[in-house]
Amino acid sequence: MTGIAGELAHEQAVVDTMYVRLDTLRGTTADRLRDVRLSGATGTHQNRSERDAFATLYEDRAAQLDAVEDRLVFGRLDLSDGATRYVGRIGLTDAEHRSMLTDWRAPAAEAFYRATALHPGDVHRRRHLVTKGRSVTGLEDEVLDLDAEIDPDALSGEGALLAAMAQGRTGRMSDIVATIQAEQDRIIRSDLSGALVVQGGPGTGKTAVALHRAAYLLYAHRRLLERSGVLVVGPSSAFLRYIDQVLPSLGETGVVSTTVGDLIPGIRATAVDEGQVARLKGLLLWRKIIRRAVRARERVPEREVTVRIEGHDFVIRPRDIRDAIARARRTHKPHNLARGAFVRDMLDRLTDQYRDFTDAPLSGEDRASVFEDLRSDRDVRVALNIAWLPITPEKLVTDLYTKPHRLAEAAPELTARERRLLQREAGAPWTESDVPILDEAYELLGEDDSVALAEARHREAEQAREVEYARSVLSSTGAGDGLVDAETLASRFAATGPSLTTAERAASDRAWTYGHVVVDEAQELSPMAWRSLVRRVPTRSMTIVGDVAQTSSAAGARDWDRMLTPLLRDGWRLAELTVSYRTPATVADTAQRVARAAGLPVSDLRAARDVEGSLTAVRTAAGSDGLPDEDTVVAEALGLVKELVGPDAGRVAVVAPGSGAARLAEAVAEALPGVVGTAEAARLGAQRPEDAQVTVLEPRQTKGLEFDAVVLVEPAAIAEGAGGTSDLYVAMTRPTQRLVVVHARDLPEGF
Ligand SMILES: Nc1ncnc2c1ncn2[C@@H]1O[C@H](COP(=O)(O)OP(=O)(O)OP(=O)(O)O)[C@@H](O)[C@H]1O
């Protein structure tokens, strides 16, 4: 065989050996895991922890080996010294420990992404291997030859890249490991220290790059990050679901992902604040407001209180309370934890009063007994509580929202009108912007963890008893020799015992500090939200990706410097991405013109490709609600569904102003069976909203997501909504193939 067929056959043989090796490793790992589990729950506590640790290790390894099945090998470098190096999802060595496959994150793989004709390094040829399942279906070669004509804007592995871009979309983001571009690779491999801010227009791969960077950092700094964990923060749970396959497909499972609204275990933010309220709740002023609100619970009474116990009068004096408060504050503990010092101090002073009455020194025993009488007296407790009230963060913040005098006292900087905006009914749900405020309150109040600790101790004792019991049953019945029972025991250990993974421990601990934090759609975060995040990463090692032209929150950033410098000082650096890998050039250029005409801070953007007929506009009459005629919108959407939606991939979204979205969703659902048939309509109708191949959304819900085609309804009305032209810019830049604009009014400037 010669030519391309020969090359393909050669690469197939190489790839086959890699899969054989992968299968061998999978088998060995499975055997080891079984042996560890079979070793049973016997031995000392240390034996058991060691066994648990090994089990977790093998489970992780098994998950990693399973995750790399698809496109295990995707690249080959031919070096100028004649050597070849294969690049893939993980590193593999043969039985003699010789390298077979280089992990994409290893330094030796860097050239695969970075070498150019202008700077070839020691690379003579770069080859992209296209695979389907375990078969090699195509090859793409780039000879990095200085004699060739050099295009500085050239994309690496252009064929593979364009193929990836043209693929039908599913409800899940996929990894880009085979086609990472040089400007992206530089960001992915950037140093761990400090905060790296990545600004880039829509579709430039910010999300993809941030996730690949997390995988890279876990590889390059595993010892450091495995114990502390990596936190990924996204804008919504729908978005987190969209990206949740990317890291596992790269072999990384131990990452915590969350929204700002879910940062505090046990608190669920189910509502969203809009406009002015969101802006007010995002202000750093809340540091002061919460501090004052806490201080207001440490209060010197105006008058003294006399308490009679067993015939003696004890006087609780304002002066003593003032001194005791001052001393307790000097402990620098949070309010609820410093309360103990305050109470002890006051009880000591009152005990001294007893000594002064009797005019005789008290024995240690007598002193303890008087102290105890005072401590358990109801009137004393009430008086001390009034001076230093223990309070939960939830109650402190609720009081500010529901009791106008509390807010007026704590927030004199706000105008009366602003304070009125913040008032709400008791029992109203928490909003996403409340969470950073609650977080501040948790910090200053402290968590009284004595109850939680007692519960944990109780659980541990309970568990030890259960395991002991199970073991005695096993040995008395002889069932311990059987695989099933030993495994049941092992899984009981794994589910509750000391072998919780770092991610699990981190996710359930509000005060956990991570080794690295990735923030996506970071432009939406308020200053208070940043404060909450920065608190979780004392090293300030962060990857922050976003686009200040896409900001829709009134509390978000329009300028990175203004938002981040107050928090991170000079501990952050900026990188930019400039090529859009999602949107066809015609659509991207139009969206940019519209955004610029509205004065948004738009980054330079060059689309990697154009698609013929990617932008069309359909003018129609307005319906009774002022929005474009519904039948036209539905007909356009269904035409695209017929053309682009297949059994496994292809997504179409109608994006409409908030007022029209719900009704349009009904209209599309009603018309669907007539166009695609009842069976297909039923299949599409049963999909979860996040995965839906046909969907109707408001502009803001599309943030971070993408579709093959978008029907955009009345751009002028979207631009007049709460998120302004930013929301329109986001909506326009979602499609990978087609944007159809249906409008009754004139199009905004720039179209
Ligand atoms: N190097 C690449 N190879 C293949 N596909 C890529 C590459 N870079 C980005 N993409 C694809 O481009 C699309 C856009 O990427 P991504 O969502 O990360 O962009 P973004 O900058 O976060 O966009 P937005 O600002 O709109 O949220 C995704 O489908 C992603 O897989």
The ligand as an SDF file (V2000), in Angstrom:
LIG
                    3D

 31 33  0  0  0  0  0  0  0  0999 V2000
   -9.7390   25.3580   19.3670 N   0  0  0  0  0  0  0  0  0  0  0  0
  -10.9880   25.0000   19.1600 C   0  0  0  0  0  0  0  0  0  0  0  0
  -11.2960   23.9200   18.4200 N   0  0  0  0  0  0  0  0  0  0  0  0
  -12.5700   23.5480   18.1860 C   0  0  0  0  0  0  0  0  0  0  0  0
  -13.6260   24.1980   18.6780 N   0  0  0  0  0  0  0  0  0  0  0  0
  -13.3920   25.2750   19.4360 C   0  0  0  0  0  0  0  0  0  0  0  0
  -12.0680   25.7400   19.7190 C   0  0  0  0  0  0  0  0  0  0  0  0
  -12.1690   26.8180   20.5060 N   0  0  0  0  0  0  0  0  0  0  0  0
  -13.4710   27.0270   20.7200 C   0  0  0  0  0  0  0  0  0  0  0  0
  -14.2100   26.1070   20.0750 N   0  0  0  0  0  0  0  0  0  0  0  0
  -15.6660   25.9840   20.0550 C   0  0  0  0  0  0  0  0  0  0  0  0
  -16.2310   27.2560   19.9020 O   0  0  0  0  0  0  0  0  0  0  0  0
  -17.4350   27.3410   20.6160 C   0  0  0  0  0  0  0  0  0  0  0  0
  -17.3980   28.5300   21.5140 C   0  0  0  0  0  0  0  0  0  0  0  0
  -16.5480   28.2790   22.5990 O   0  0  0  0  0  0  0  0  0  0  0  0
  -16.8600   28.8360   24.0560 P   0  0  0  0  0  0  0  0  0  0  0  0
  -18.2760   28.5700   24.4210 O   0  0  0  0  0  0  0  0  0  0  0  0
  -15.7910   28.3650   24.9460 O   0  0  0  0  0  0  0  0  0  0  0  0
  -16.7000   30.3900   23.7580 O   0  0  0  0  0  0  0  0  0  0  0  0
  -16.8910   31.6090   24.7480 P   0  0  0  0  0  0  0  0  0  0  0  0
  -15.8050   32.5560   24.4220 O   0  0  0  0  0  0  0  0  0  0  0  0
  -17.0010   31.1230   26.1450 O   0  0  0  0  0  0  0  0  0  0  0  0
  -18.2560   32.2020   24.2340 O   0  0  0  0  0  0  0  0  0  0  0  0
  -19.3090   33.1830   24.9550 P   0  0  0  0  0  0  0  0  0  0  0  0
  -18.6140   34.4730   25.2240 O   0  0  0  0  0  0  0  0  0  0  0  0
  -20.3500   33.3360   23.9290 O   0  0  0  0  0  0  0  0  0  0  0  0
  -19.7800   32.4890   26.1770 O   0  0  0  0  0  0  0  0  0  0  0  0
  -17.6040   26.0170   21.3560 C   0  0  0  0  0  0  0  0  0  0  0  0
  -18.4140   25.1710   20.6110 O   0  0  0  0  0  0  0  0  0  0  0  0
  -16.2030   25.4850   21.3980 C   0  0  0  0  0  0  0  0  0  0  0  0
  -16.1900   24.0850   21.4830 O   0  0  0  0  0  0  0  0  0  0  0  0
  1  2  1  0
  2  3  1  0
  2  7  2  0
  3  4  2  0
  4  5  1  0
  5  6  2  0
  6  7  1  0
  6 10  1  0
  7  8  1  0
  8  9  2  0
  9 10  1  0
 10 11  1  0
 11 12  1  0
 11 30  1  0
 12 13  1  0
 13 14  1  0
 13 28  1  0
 14 15  1  0
 15 16  1  0
 16 17  2  0
 16 18  1  0
 16 19  1  0
 19 20  1  0
 20 21  2  0
 20 22  1  0
 20 23  1  0
 23 24  1  0
 24 25  2  0
 24 26  1  0
 24 27  1  0
 28 29  1  0
 28 30  1  0
 30 31  1  0
M  END
$$$$
